[in-house]
Amino acid sequence: MSFYPKQKNKGTERWVKLIVLLGAIGSKDEASAFQRRTLRLGNYAILIYIIALIGFGGFYGVANLKALMPVVLLAFGFVPLLFGCLWLNHKKHTLLARVLSNLLFTLALFLPLALFLGRRVGIHYFFLMLAVLPVLSLHPNQLRLIIPLSGLNIASYYWVEYMPPAIQNLSYFLPLESVRHMKDMSLILSILTVMIIIWINQRILLSNEQALVGKTTKLKVALDHLRELATIDQLTGLFNRTYFDIRVLNEMARARRYATPLSLIIFDLDYFKGINDTFGHDIGDKVLRHASHICNENIRESDILARWGGEEFVILAPQTDLEGACQLAEKLRSRLESSPMEPFGVVTGSFGVTVYKQDEDFESWYRRVDQALYRAKSGGRNRVETG
């Protein structure tokens, strides 16, 4: 038998709403979602205790109202105390509320049984089942209390099993048929109470799991979005300068450690200011995206292409010597030149290329490649220079 909830229909939705309403008794509205679920778990257990006591007390009264009146009064007498546990939950004394509710429920059933009815009625089986209730009603960080609370219920079971009732007359006054009915009903109510608490706990656990999965998914999406904002240039879709600054230091360290070549290419689009002035910034943005797409499609997967700023771009080429970097730069220059874009035609680029020298810092390396770019621009543009 599965206690997990099935697909709801309109009838079950009403019951679920009622359960949620009852479970919320004593919970603070301003508490966090996790705190509300924690309080609700304790409230459900306490409410089931109250219902069980009323059920047992009511059954005692129906069976033999006059003879069992002391039992009925004792059972009902613990109900107001259990409502006090809801008030403790309201004050956020959740641990005290759960421990006290377990103790009160045990005593409410144990005292009538031990004093008046004894093992003849068969309710002592209930104490064995009560041993699982602390597991179901305590919060995970309070599970250290399972041993004393469950141990108390198991000890009560054996006490009632082997000790005669204190008031023999009341126990033997009951008709044999009433004893049989009460024995059967006690076992049914015992099993039903535990099953209901298990079902409620399973619903809450499933709800918590679904809420946790939902929050984890939202958090992952938010983190991915933040990571993208931190590393991606929103206009071109390339890596931004922040990301490049981190990667270039890592690649420099790798090149020093393994003595592998590492090349740096920097280029900008020729006469880009004139494009913006003539056609407007919207067209200028399209040109940047167009050039970014062409270059991104013509580099290796291991190469790192980033927008350096404005119309300037930078490429980090691991395990690439100066000759290989010059070939890559010439390839990109050629692709840009052969890929006209309306309404103004061809957009070209000027390239500076350098290779990393061991123990050189980035500032020195960048100055060399920037000087190579300056020579490419002053030498007529649309060309590749090394530094």
C-alpha positions as CSV (number, residue, x, y, z in Angstrom):
1,M,0.0,0.0,0.0
2,S,1.4,3.4,-0.9
3,F,0.8,6.5,1.3
4,Y,1.9,8.9,-1.4
5,P,-0.8,11.2,-2.8
6,K,-2.5,10.4,-6.1
7,Q,-3.9,12.7,-8.6
8,K,-6.4,15.0,-6.9
9,N,-10.0,15.4,-7.9
10,K,-12.5,18.0,-6.6
11,G,-13.5,15.9,-3.7
12,T,-10.0,15.2,-2.4
13,E,-9.1,18.8,-3.0
14,R,-11.6,19.9,-0.4
15,W,-10.2,17.4,2.1
16,V,-6.6,18.5,1.3
17,K,-7.7,22.1,1.9
18,L,-9.2,21.1,5.3
19,I,-6.1,19.2,6.2
20,V,-3.9,22.2,5.3
21,L,-6.2,24.5,7.3
22,L,-6.1,22.3,10.4
23,G,-2.3,21.8,10.1
24,A,-1.8,25.6,10.0
25,I,-3.4,26.1,13.4
26,G,-0.9,27.7,15.7
27,S,1.5,28.6,12.8
28,K,2.8,32.1,12.5
29,D,2.0,33.7,9.1
30,E,5.3,35.6,9.0
31,A,7.4,32.4,9.4
32,S,9.4,31.2,6.5
33,A,8.1,28.5,4.2
34,F,10.4,25.9,5.8
35,Q,9.3,27.0,9.3
36,R,5.6,26.8,8.4
37,R,6.1,23.2,7.0
38,T,8.0,22.3,10.2
39,L,5.2,23.7,12.4
40,R,2.5,22.0,10.3
41,L,4.2,18.6,10.7
42,G,4.0,19.0,14.5
43,N,0.5,20.3,14.4
44,Y,-0.7,17.4,12.3
45,A,0.7,14.9,14.8
46,I,-0.9,16.8,17.7
47,L,-4.3,17.0,16.0
48,I,-4.2,13.3,15.3
49,Y,-3.5,12.6,18.9
50,I,-6.5,14.7,19.9
51,I,-8.7,12.9,17.4
52,A,-7.5,9.5,18.6
53,L,-8.1,10.4,22.3
54,I,-11.6,11.6,21.5
55,G,-12.2,8.4,19.5
56,F,-11.0,6.1,22.3
57,G,-12.9,8.1,24.9
58,G,-16.0,8.1,22.8
59,F,-15.7,4.4,22.3
60,Y,-15.3,3.7,26.0
61,G,-18.4,5.8,26.7
62,V,-20.5,3.9,24.1
63,A,-19.3,0.5,25.4
64,N,-20.2,1.0,29.0
65,L,-20.7,4.7,30.0
66,K,-21.2,4.2,33.7
67,A,-18.4,1.6,34.3
68,L,-15.9,3.4,32.0
69,M,-16.6,7.0,33.0
70,P,-13.2,7.3,34.8
71,V,-11.4,6.1,31.6
72,V,-13.5,8.6,29.5
73,L,-12.7,11.5,31.9
74,L,-9.0,10.7,31.9
75,A,-8.8,10.5,28.1
76,F,-10.8,13.7,27.6
77,G,-8.8,15.4,30.3
78,F,-5.6,15.3,28.2
79,V,-7.2,16.9,25.2
80,P,-6.9,20.5,26.5
81,L,-3.3,19.9,27.3
82,L,-2.7,18.8,23.7
83,F,-4.3,22.0,22.5
84,G,-1.7,23.7,24.7
85,C,1.0,22.1,22.5
86,L,-0.5,23.9,19.5
87,W,0.0,27.1,21.5
88,L,3.6,26.2,22.1
89,N,4.1,25.7,18.4
90,H,2.6,29.2,17.9
91,K,5.2,30.5,20.2
92,K,7.8,28.6,18.2
93,H,8.7,26.2,21.0
94,T,8.5,23.4,18.5
95,L,10.8,21.0,20.3
96,L,8.9,21.3,23.6
97,A,5.6,21.0,21.8
98,R,6.5,17.7,20.1
99,V,8.1,16.1,23.1
100,L,5.2,17.1,25.4
101,S,2.6,16.0,22.9
102,N,4.2,12.5,22.6
103,L,4.4,12.2,26.4
104,L,0.8,13.4,26.9
105,F,-0.6,11.0,24.3
106,T,1.3,8.1,25.9
107,L,0.0,9.0,29.4
108,A,-3.5,9.6,28.2
109,L,-3.7,6.0,26.9
110,F,-1.4,4.4,29.5
111,L,-3.1,5.7,32.7
112,P,-6.6,4.4,31.9
113,L,-5.2,1.2,30.7
114,A,-2.9,0.6,33.6
115,L,-5.3,1.7,36.3
116,F,-8.7,0.5,35.1
117,L,-8.6,-1.8,32.1
118,G,-5.4,-3.8,32.1
119,R,-4.3,-6.2,29.4
120,R,-7.8,-7.7,29.0
121,V,-8.9,-5.0,26.6
122,G,-5.9,-5.4,24.4
123,I,-5.0,-1.8,24.1
124,H,-1.5,-2.6,25.2
125,Y,-0.7,-3.3,21.5
126,F,-1.2,0.3,20.9
127,F,2.0,1.2,22.9
128,L,4.1,-0.9,20.6
129,M,2.8,1.1,17.7
130,L,3.2,4.3,19.6
131,A,7.0,3.7,19.6
132,V,7.1,4.8,15.9
133,L,5.2,8.1,16.5
134,P,8.2,10.1,17.7
135,V,10.0,9.2,14.5
136,L,7.1,10.6,12.5
137,S,6.4,13.7,14.4
138,L,9.9,15.0,15.3
139,H,11.9,17.2,13.1
140,P,15.1,15.6,11.6
141,N,17.4,17.6,13.9
142,Q,15.5,16.5,16.9
143,L,15.8,12.7,16.2
144,R,18.1,12.3,19.2
145,L,14.9,12.2,21.3
146,I,13.6,9.1,19.5
147,I,15.3,6.7,21.8
148,P,13.9,8.0,25.1
149,L,10.4,8.7,23.7
150,S,10.1,5.4,21.9
151,G,11.7,3.6,24.8
152,L,9.1,5.0,27.1
153,N,6.3,3.6,25.0
154,I,7.9,0.2,24.6
155,A,8.5,0.1,28.4
156,S,4.8,1.0,28.9
157,Y,3.8,-1.9,26.6
158,Y,5.7,-4.5,28.7
159,W,4.4,-2.9,32.0
160,V,0.8,-3.3,30.9
161,E,1.5,-6.7,29.5
162,Y,2.7,-8.2,32.8
163,M,1.2,-6.0,35.5
164,P,-2.4,-6.5,36.6
165,P,-4.7,-3.5,36.7
166,A,-4.8,-1.4,39.9
167,I,-8.6,-1.5,40.0
168,Q,-9.6,-5.1,39.4
169,N,-13.3,-4.6,39.9
170,L,-13.8,-2.3,37.0
171,S,-11.8,-4.5,34.7
172,Y,-13.7,-7.6,35.5
173,F,-17.0,-5.8,35.7
174,L,-17.0,-5.3,31.9
175,P,-19.1,-7.9,30.0
176,L,-17.0,-10.4,28.0
177,E,-18.6,-9.3,24.7
178,S,-17.8,-5.7,25.4
179,V,-14.2,-6.7,26.1
180,R,-13.9,-8.5,22.7
181,H,-15.4,-5.5,20.8
182,M,-13.1,-3.1,22.6
183,K,-10.1,-5.3,21.9
184,D,-10.9,-5.4,18.2
185,M,-11.7,-1.7,18.0
186,S,-8.6,-0.8,20.0
187,L,-6.4,-2.6,17.5
188,I,-8.2,-1.0,14.5
189,L,-8.0,2.5,16.0
190,S,-4.3,1.9,16.8
191,I,-3.4,0.9,13.3
192,L,-5.6,3.6,11.8
193,T,-4.0,6.4,13.9
194,V,-0.5,5.3,12.9
195,M,-1.5,5.0,9.2
196,I,-3.0,8.5,9.2
197,I,0.1,10.0,10.7
198,I,2.3,8.1,8.2
199,W,0.1,9.3,5.3
200,I,0.2,13.0,6.5
201,N,4.0,12.8,7.0
202,Q,4.4,11.3,3.5
203,R,2.4,14.1,2.0
204,I,4.5,16.7,3.9
205,L,7.7,15.0,2.9
206,L,6.6,14.9,-0.7
207,S,5.5,18.5,-0.6
208,N,8.9,19.5,1.0
209,E,10.7,17.5,-1.7
210,Q,8.8,19.2,-4.5
211,A,9.4,22.6,-2.9
212,L,13.1,21.9,-2.5
213,V,13.4,20.7,-6.2
214,G,11.5,23.8,-7.3
215,K,13.7,26.1,-5.3
216,T,16.9,24.3,-6.4
217,T,15.8,24.6,-10.0
218,K,15.1,28.3,-9.6
219,L,18.4,28.8,-7.8
220,K,20.3,27.0,-10.6
221,V,18.6,29.1,-13.3
222,A,19.4,32.3,-11.3
223,L,23.0,31.2,-10.8
224,D,23.4,30.4,-14.5
225,H,21.9,33.7,-15.4
226,L,24.3,35.5,-13.0
227,R,27.2,33.6,-14.4
228,E,26.2,34.5,-17.9
229,L,25.8,38.2,-16.9
230,A,29.3,38.1,-15.3
231,T,31.1,36.4,-18.2
232,I,29.2,37.2,-21.4
233,D,29.0,40.4,-23.4
234,Q,25.3,41.0,-23.9
235,L,25.7,42.7,-27.4
236,T,27.9,40.2,-29.2
237,G,27.4,37.0,-27.1
238,L,31.1,36.6,-26.8
239,F,33.1,36.4,-23.5
240,N,33.6,39.8,-21.9
241,R,36.8,41.3,-20.6
242,T,36.2,40.2,-17.0
243,Y,36.1,36.5,-18.1
244,F,39.1,37.0,-20.4
245,D,41.2,38.6,-17.5
246,I,40.7,35.4,-15.5
247,R,41.4,33.0,-18.3
248,V,44.5,34.7,-19.6
249,L,46.2,34.4,-16.2
250,N,45.3,30.7,-16.0
251,E,46.6,30.1,-19.5
252,M,49.8,32.0,-18.7
253,A,50.4,29.9,-15.7
254,R,49.8,26.7,-17.7
255,A,52.2,27.9,-20.5
256,R,54.9,28.5,-17.9
257,R,54.4,25.2,-16.2
258,Y,54.4,23.0,-19.3
259,A,56.6,25.3,-21.5
260,T,53.9,25.4,-24.2
261,P,53.4,28.3,-26.6
262,L,50.6,30.8,-26.0
263,S,49.6,33.5,-28.5
264,L,47.6,36.7,-28.2
265,I,45.7,38.3,-31.0
266,I,44.0,41.7,-30.8
267,F,42.1,43.4,-33.6
268,D,39.5,46.1,-34.1
269,L,37.2,47.0,-37.0
270,D,38.4,49.6,-39.4
271,Y,36.7,52.9,-39.7
272,F,34.0,51.8,-37.2
273,K,33.4,55.3,-35.9
274,G,32.4,56.4,-39.4
275,I,29.9,53.6,-39.6
276,N,28.3,54.8,-36.4
277,D,28.3,58.4,-37.5
278,T,26.9,57.6,-41.0
279,F,24.4,54.8,-40.3
280,G,23.7,55.1,-36.6
281,H,24.5,53.0,-33.6
282,D,21.8,50.4,-34.4
283,I,23.7,49.5,-37.6
284,G,26.9,49.7,-35.7
285,D,25.7,47.1,-33.2
286,K,24.7,44.9,-36.1
287,V,28.2,45.2,-37.5
288,L,29.7,44.2,-34.2
289,R,27.4,41.1,-34.0
290,H,28.2,40.3,-37.7
291,A,32.0,40.5,-37.1
292,S,31.7,38.5,-33.8
293,H,29.8,35.7,-35.5
294,I,32.3,35.4,-38.4
295,C,35.3,35.3,-36.1
296,N,33.6,32.9,-33.6
297,E,32.9,30.5,-36.4
298,N,36.5,30.4,-37.6
299,I,38.5,29.8,-34.4
300,R,39.2,26.6,-32.6
301,E,37.1,25.4,-29.7
302,S,40.1,25.8,-27.4
303,D,40.6,29.5,-28.5
304,I,39.1,32.2,-26.3
305,L,37.5,35.1,-28.2
306,A,36.3,38.1,-26.1
307,R,35.1,41.6,-26.7
308,W,37.8,43.8,-25.3
309,G,35.8,47.0,-25.5
310,G,34.0,49.1,-28.2
311,E,35.0,47.7,-31.6
312,E,38.1,45.9,-30.3
313,F,38.4,42.2,-29.8
314,V,41.0,39.8,-28.4
315,I,41.8,36.2,-29.0
316,L,43.8,33.9,-26.7
317,A,45.2,30.9,-28.5
318,P,46.7,28.2,-26.2
319,Q,49.4,25.9,-27.6
320,T,49.8,28.1,-30.6
321,D,53.1,29.6,-31.7
322,L,53.6,32.9,-33.5
323,E,53.4,31.3,-37.0
324,G,50.1,29.6,-36.1
325,A,48.7,32.7,-34.6
326,C,49.6,34.8,-37.7
327,Q,47.8,32.2,-39.9
328,L,44.7,32.4,-37.7
329,A,44.7,36.2,-37.8
330,E,45.1,36.2,-41.6
331,K,42.3,33.7,-41.9
332,L,40.0,36.0,-39.8
333,R,41.1,39.1,-41.7
334,S,40.3,37.3,-45.0
335,R,36.8,36.1,-43.8
336,L,35.9,39.6,-42.7
337,E,37.0,41.1,-46.0
338,S,35.0,38.5,-48.0
339,S,31.8,38.9,-45.9
340,P,30.1,42.1,-46.9
341,M,27.2,43.4,-45.0
342,E,24.4,45.7,-46.2
343,P,24.0,48.7,-46.4
344,F,27.6,49.7,-46.4
345,G,29.4,46.7,-47.8
346,V,32.7,45.3,-46.6
347,V,34.0,45.6,-43.0
348,T,37.7,44.9,-42.5
349,G,39.9,44.5,-39.4
350,S,43.4,45.3,-38.3
351,F,45.3,42.6,-36.4
352,G,48.2,42.6,-33.9
353,V,49.8,39.2,-33.0
354,T,52.3,38.3,-30.3
355,V,53.5,35.1,-28.5
356,Y,53.9,34.9,-24.8
357,K,57.4,35.0,-23.4
358,Q,58.2,32.9,-20.3
359,D,58.0,34.9,-17.0
360,E,56.5,37.9,-18.8
361,D,53.6,39.7,-17.0
362,F,50.4,40.4,-18.8
363,E,50.9,44.1,-18.9
364,S,54.2,43.8,-20.8
365,W,52.7,41.2,-23.2
366,Y,49.6,43.4,-23.9
367,R,51.8,46.4,-24.6
368,R,53.6,44.4,-27.3
369,V,50.4,43.2,-29.0
370,D,48.9,46.7,-28.8
371,Q,52.0,48.2,-30.5
372,A,51.6,45.5,-33.2
373,L,47.9,46.6,-33.7
374,Y,49.0,50.2,-33.9
375,R,51.4,49.4,-36.7
376,A,48.7,47.5,-38.6
377,K,46.4,50.5,-38.4
378,S,49.0,53.1,-39.2
379,G,50.3,50.9,-42.1
380,G,47.1,51.0,-44.1
381,R,44.7,48.9,-42.0
382,N,43.2,45.5,-43.0
383,R,46.4,43.8,-42.3
384,V,48.3,41.6,-39.7
385,E,51.4,42.8,-37.8
386,T,53.4,40.9,-35.2
387,G,55.1,42.2,-32.1
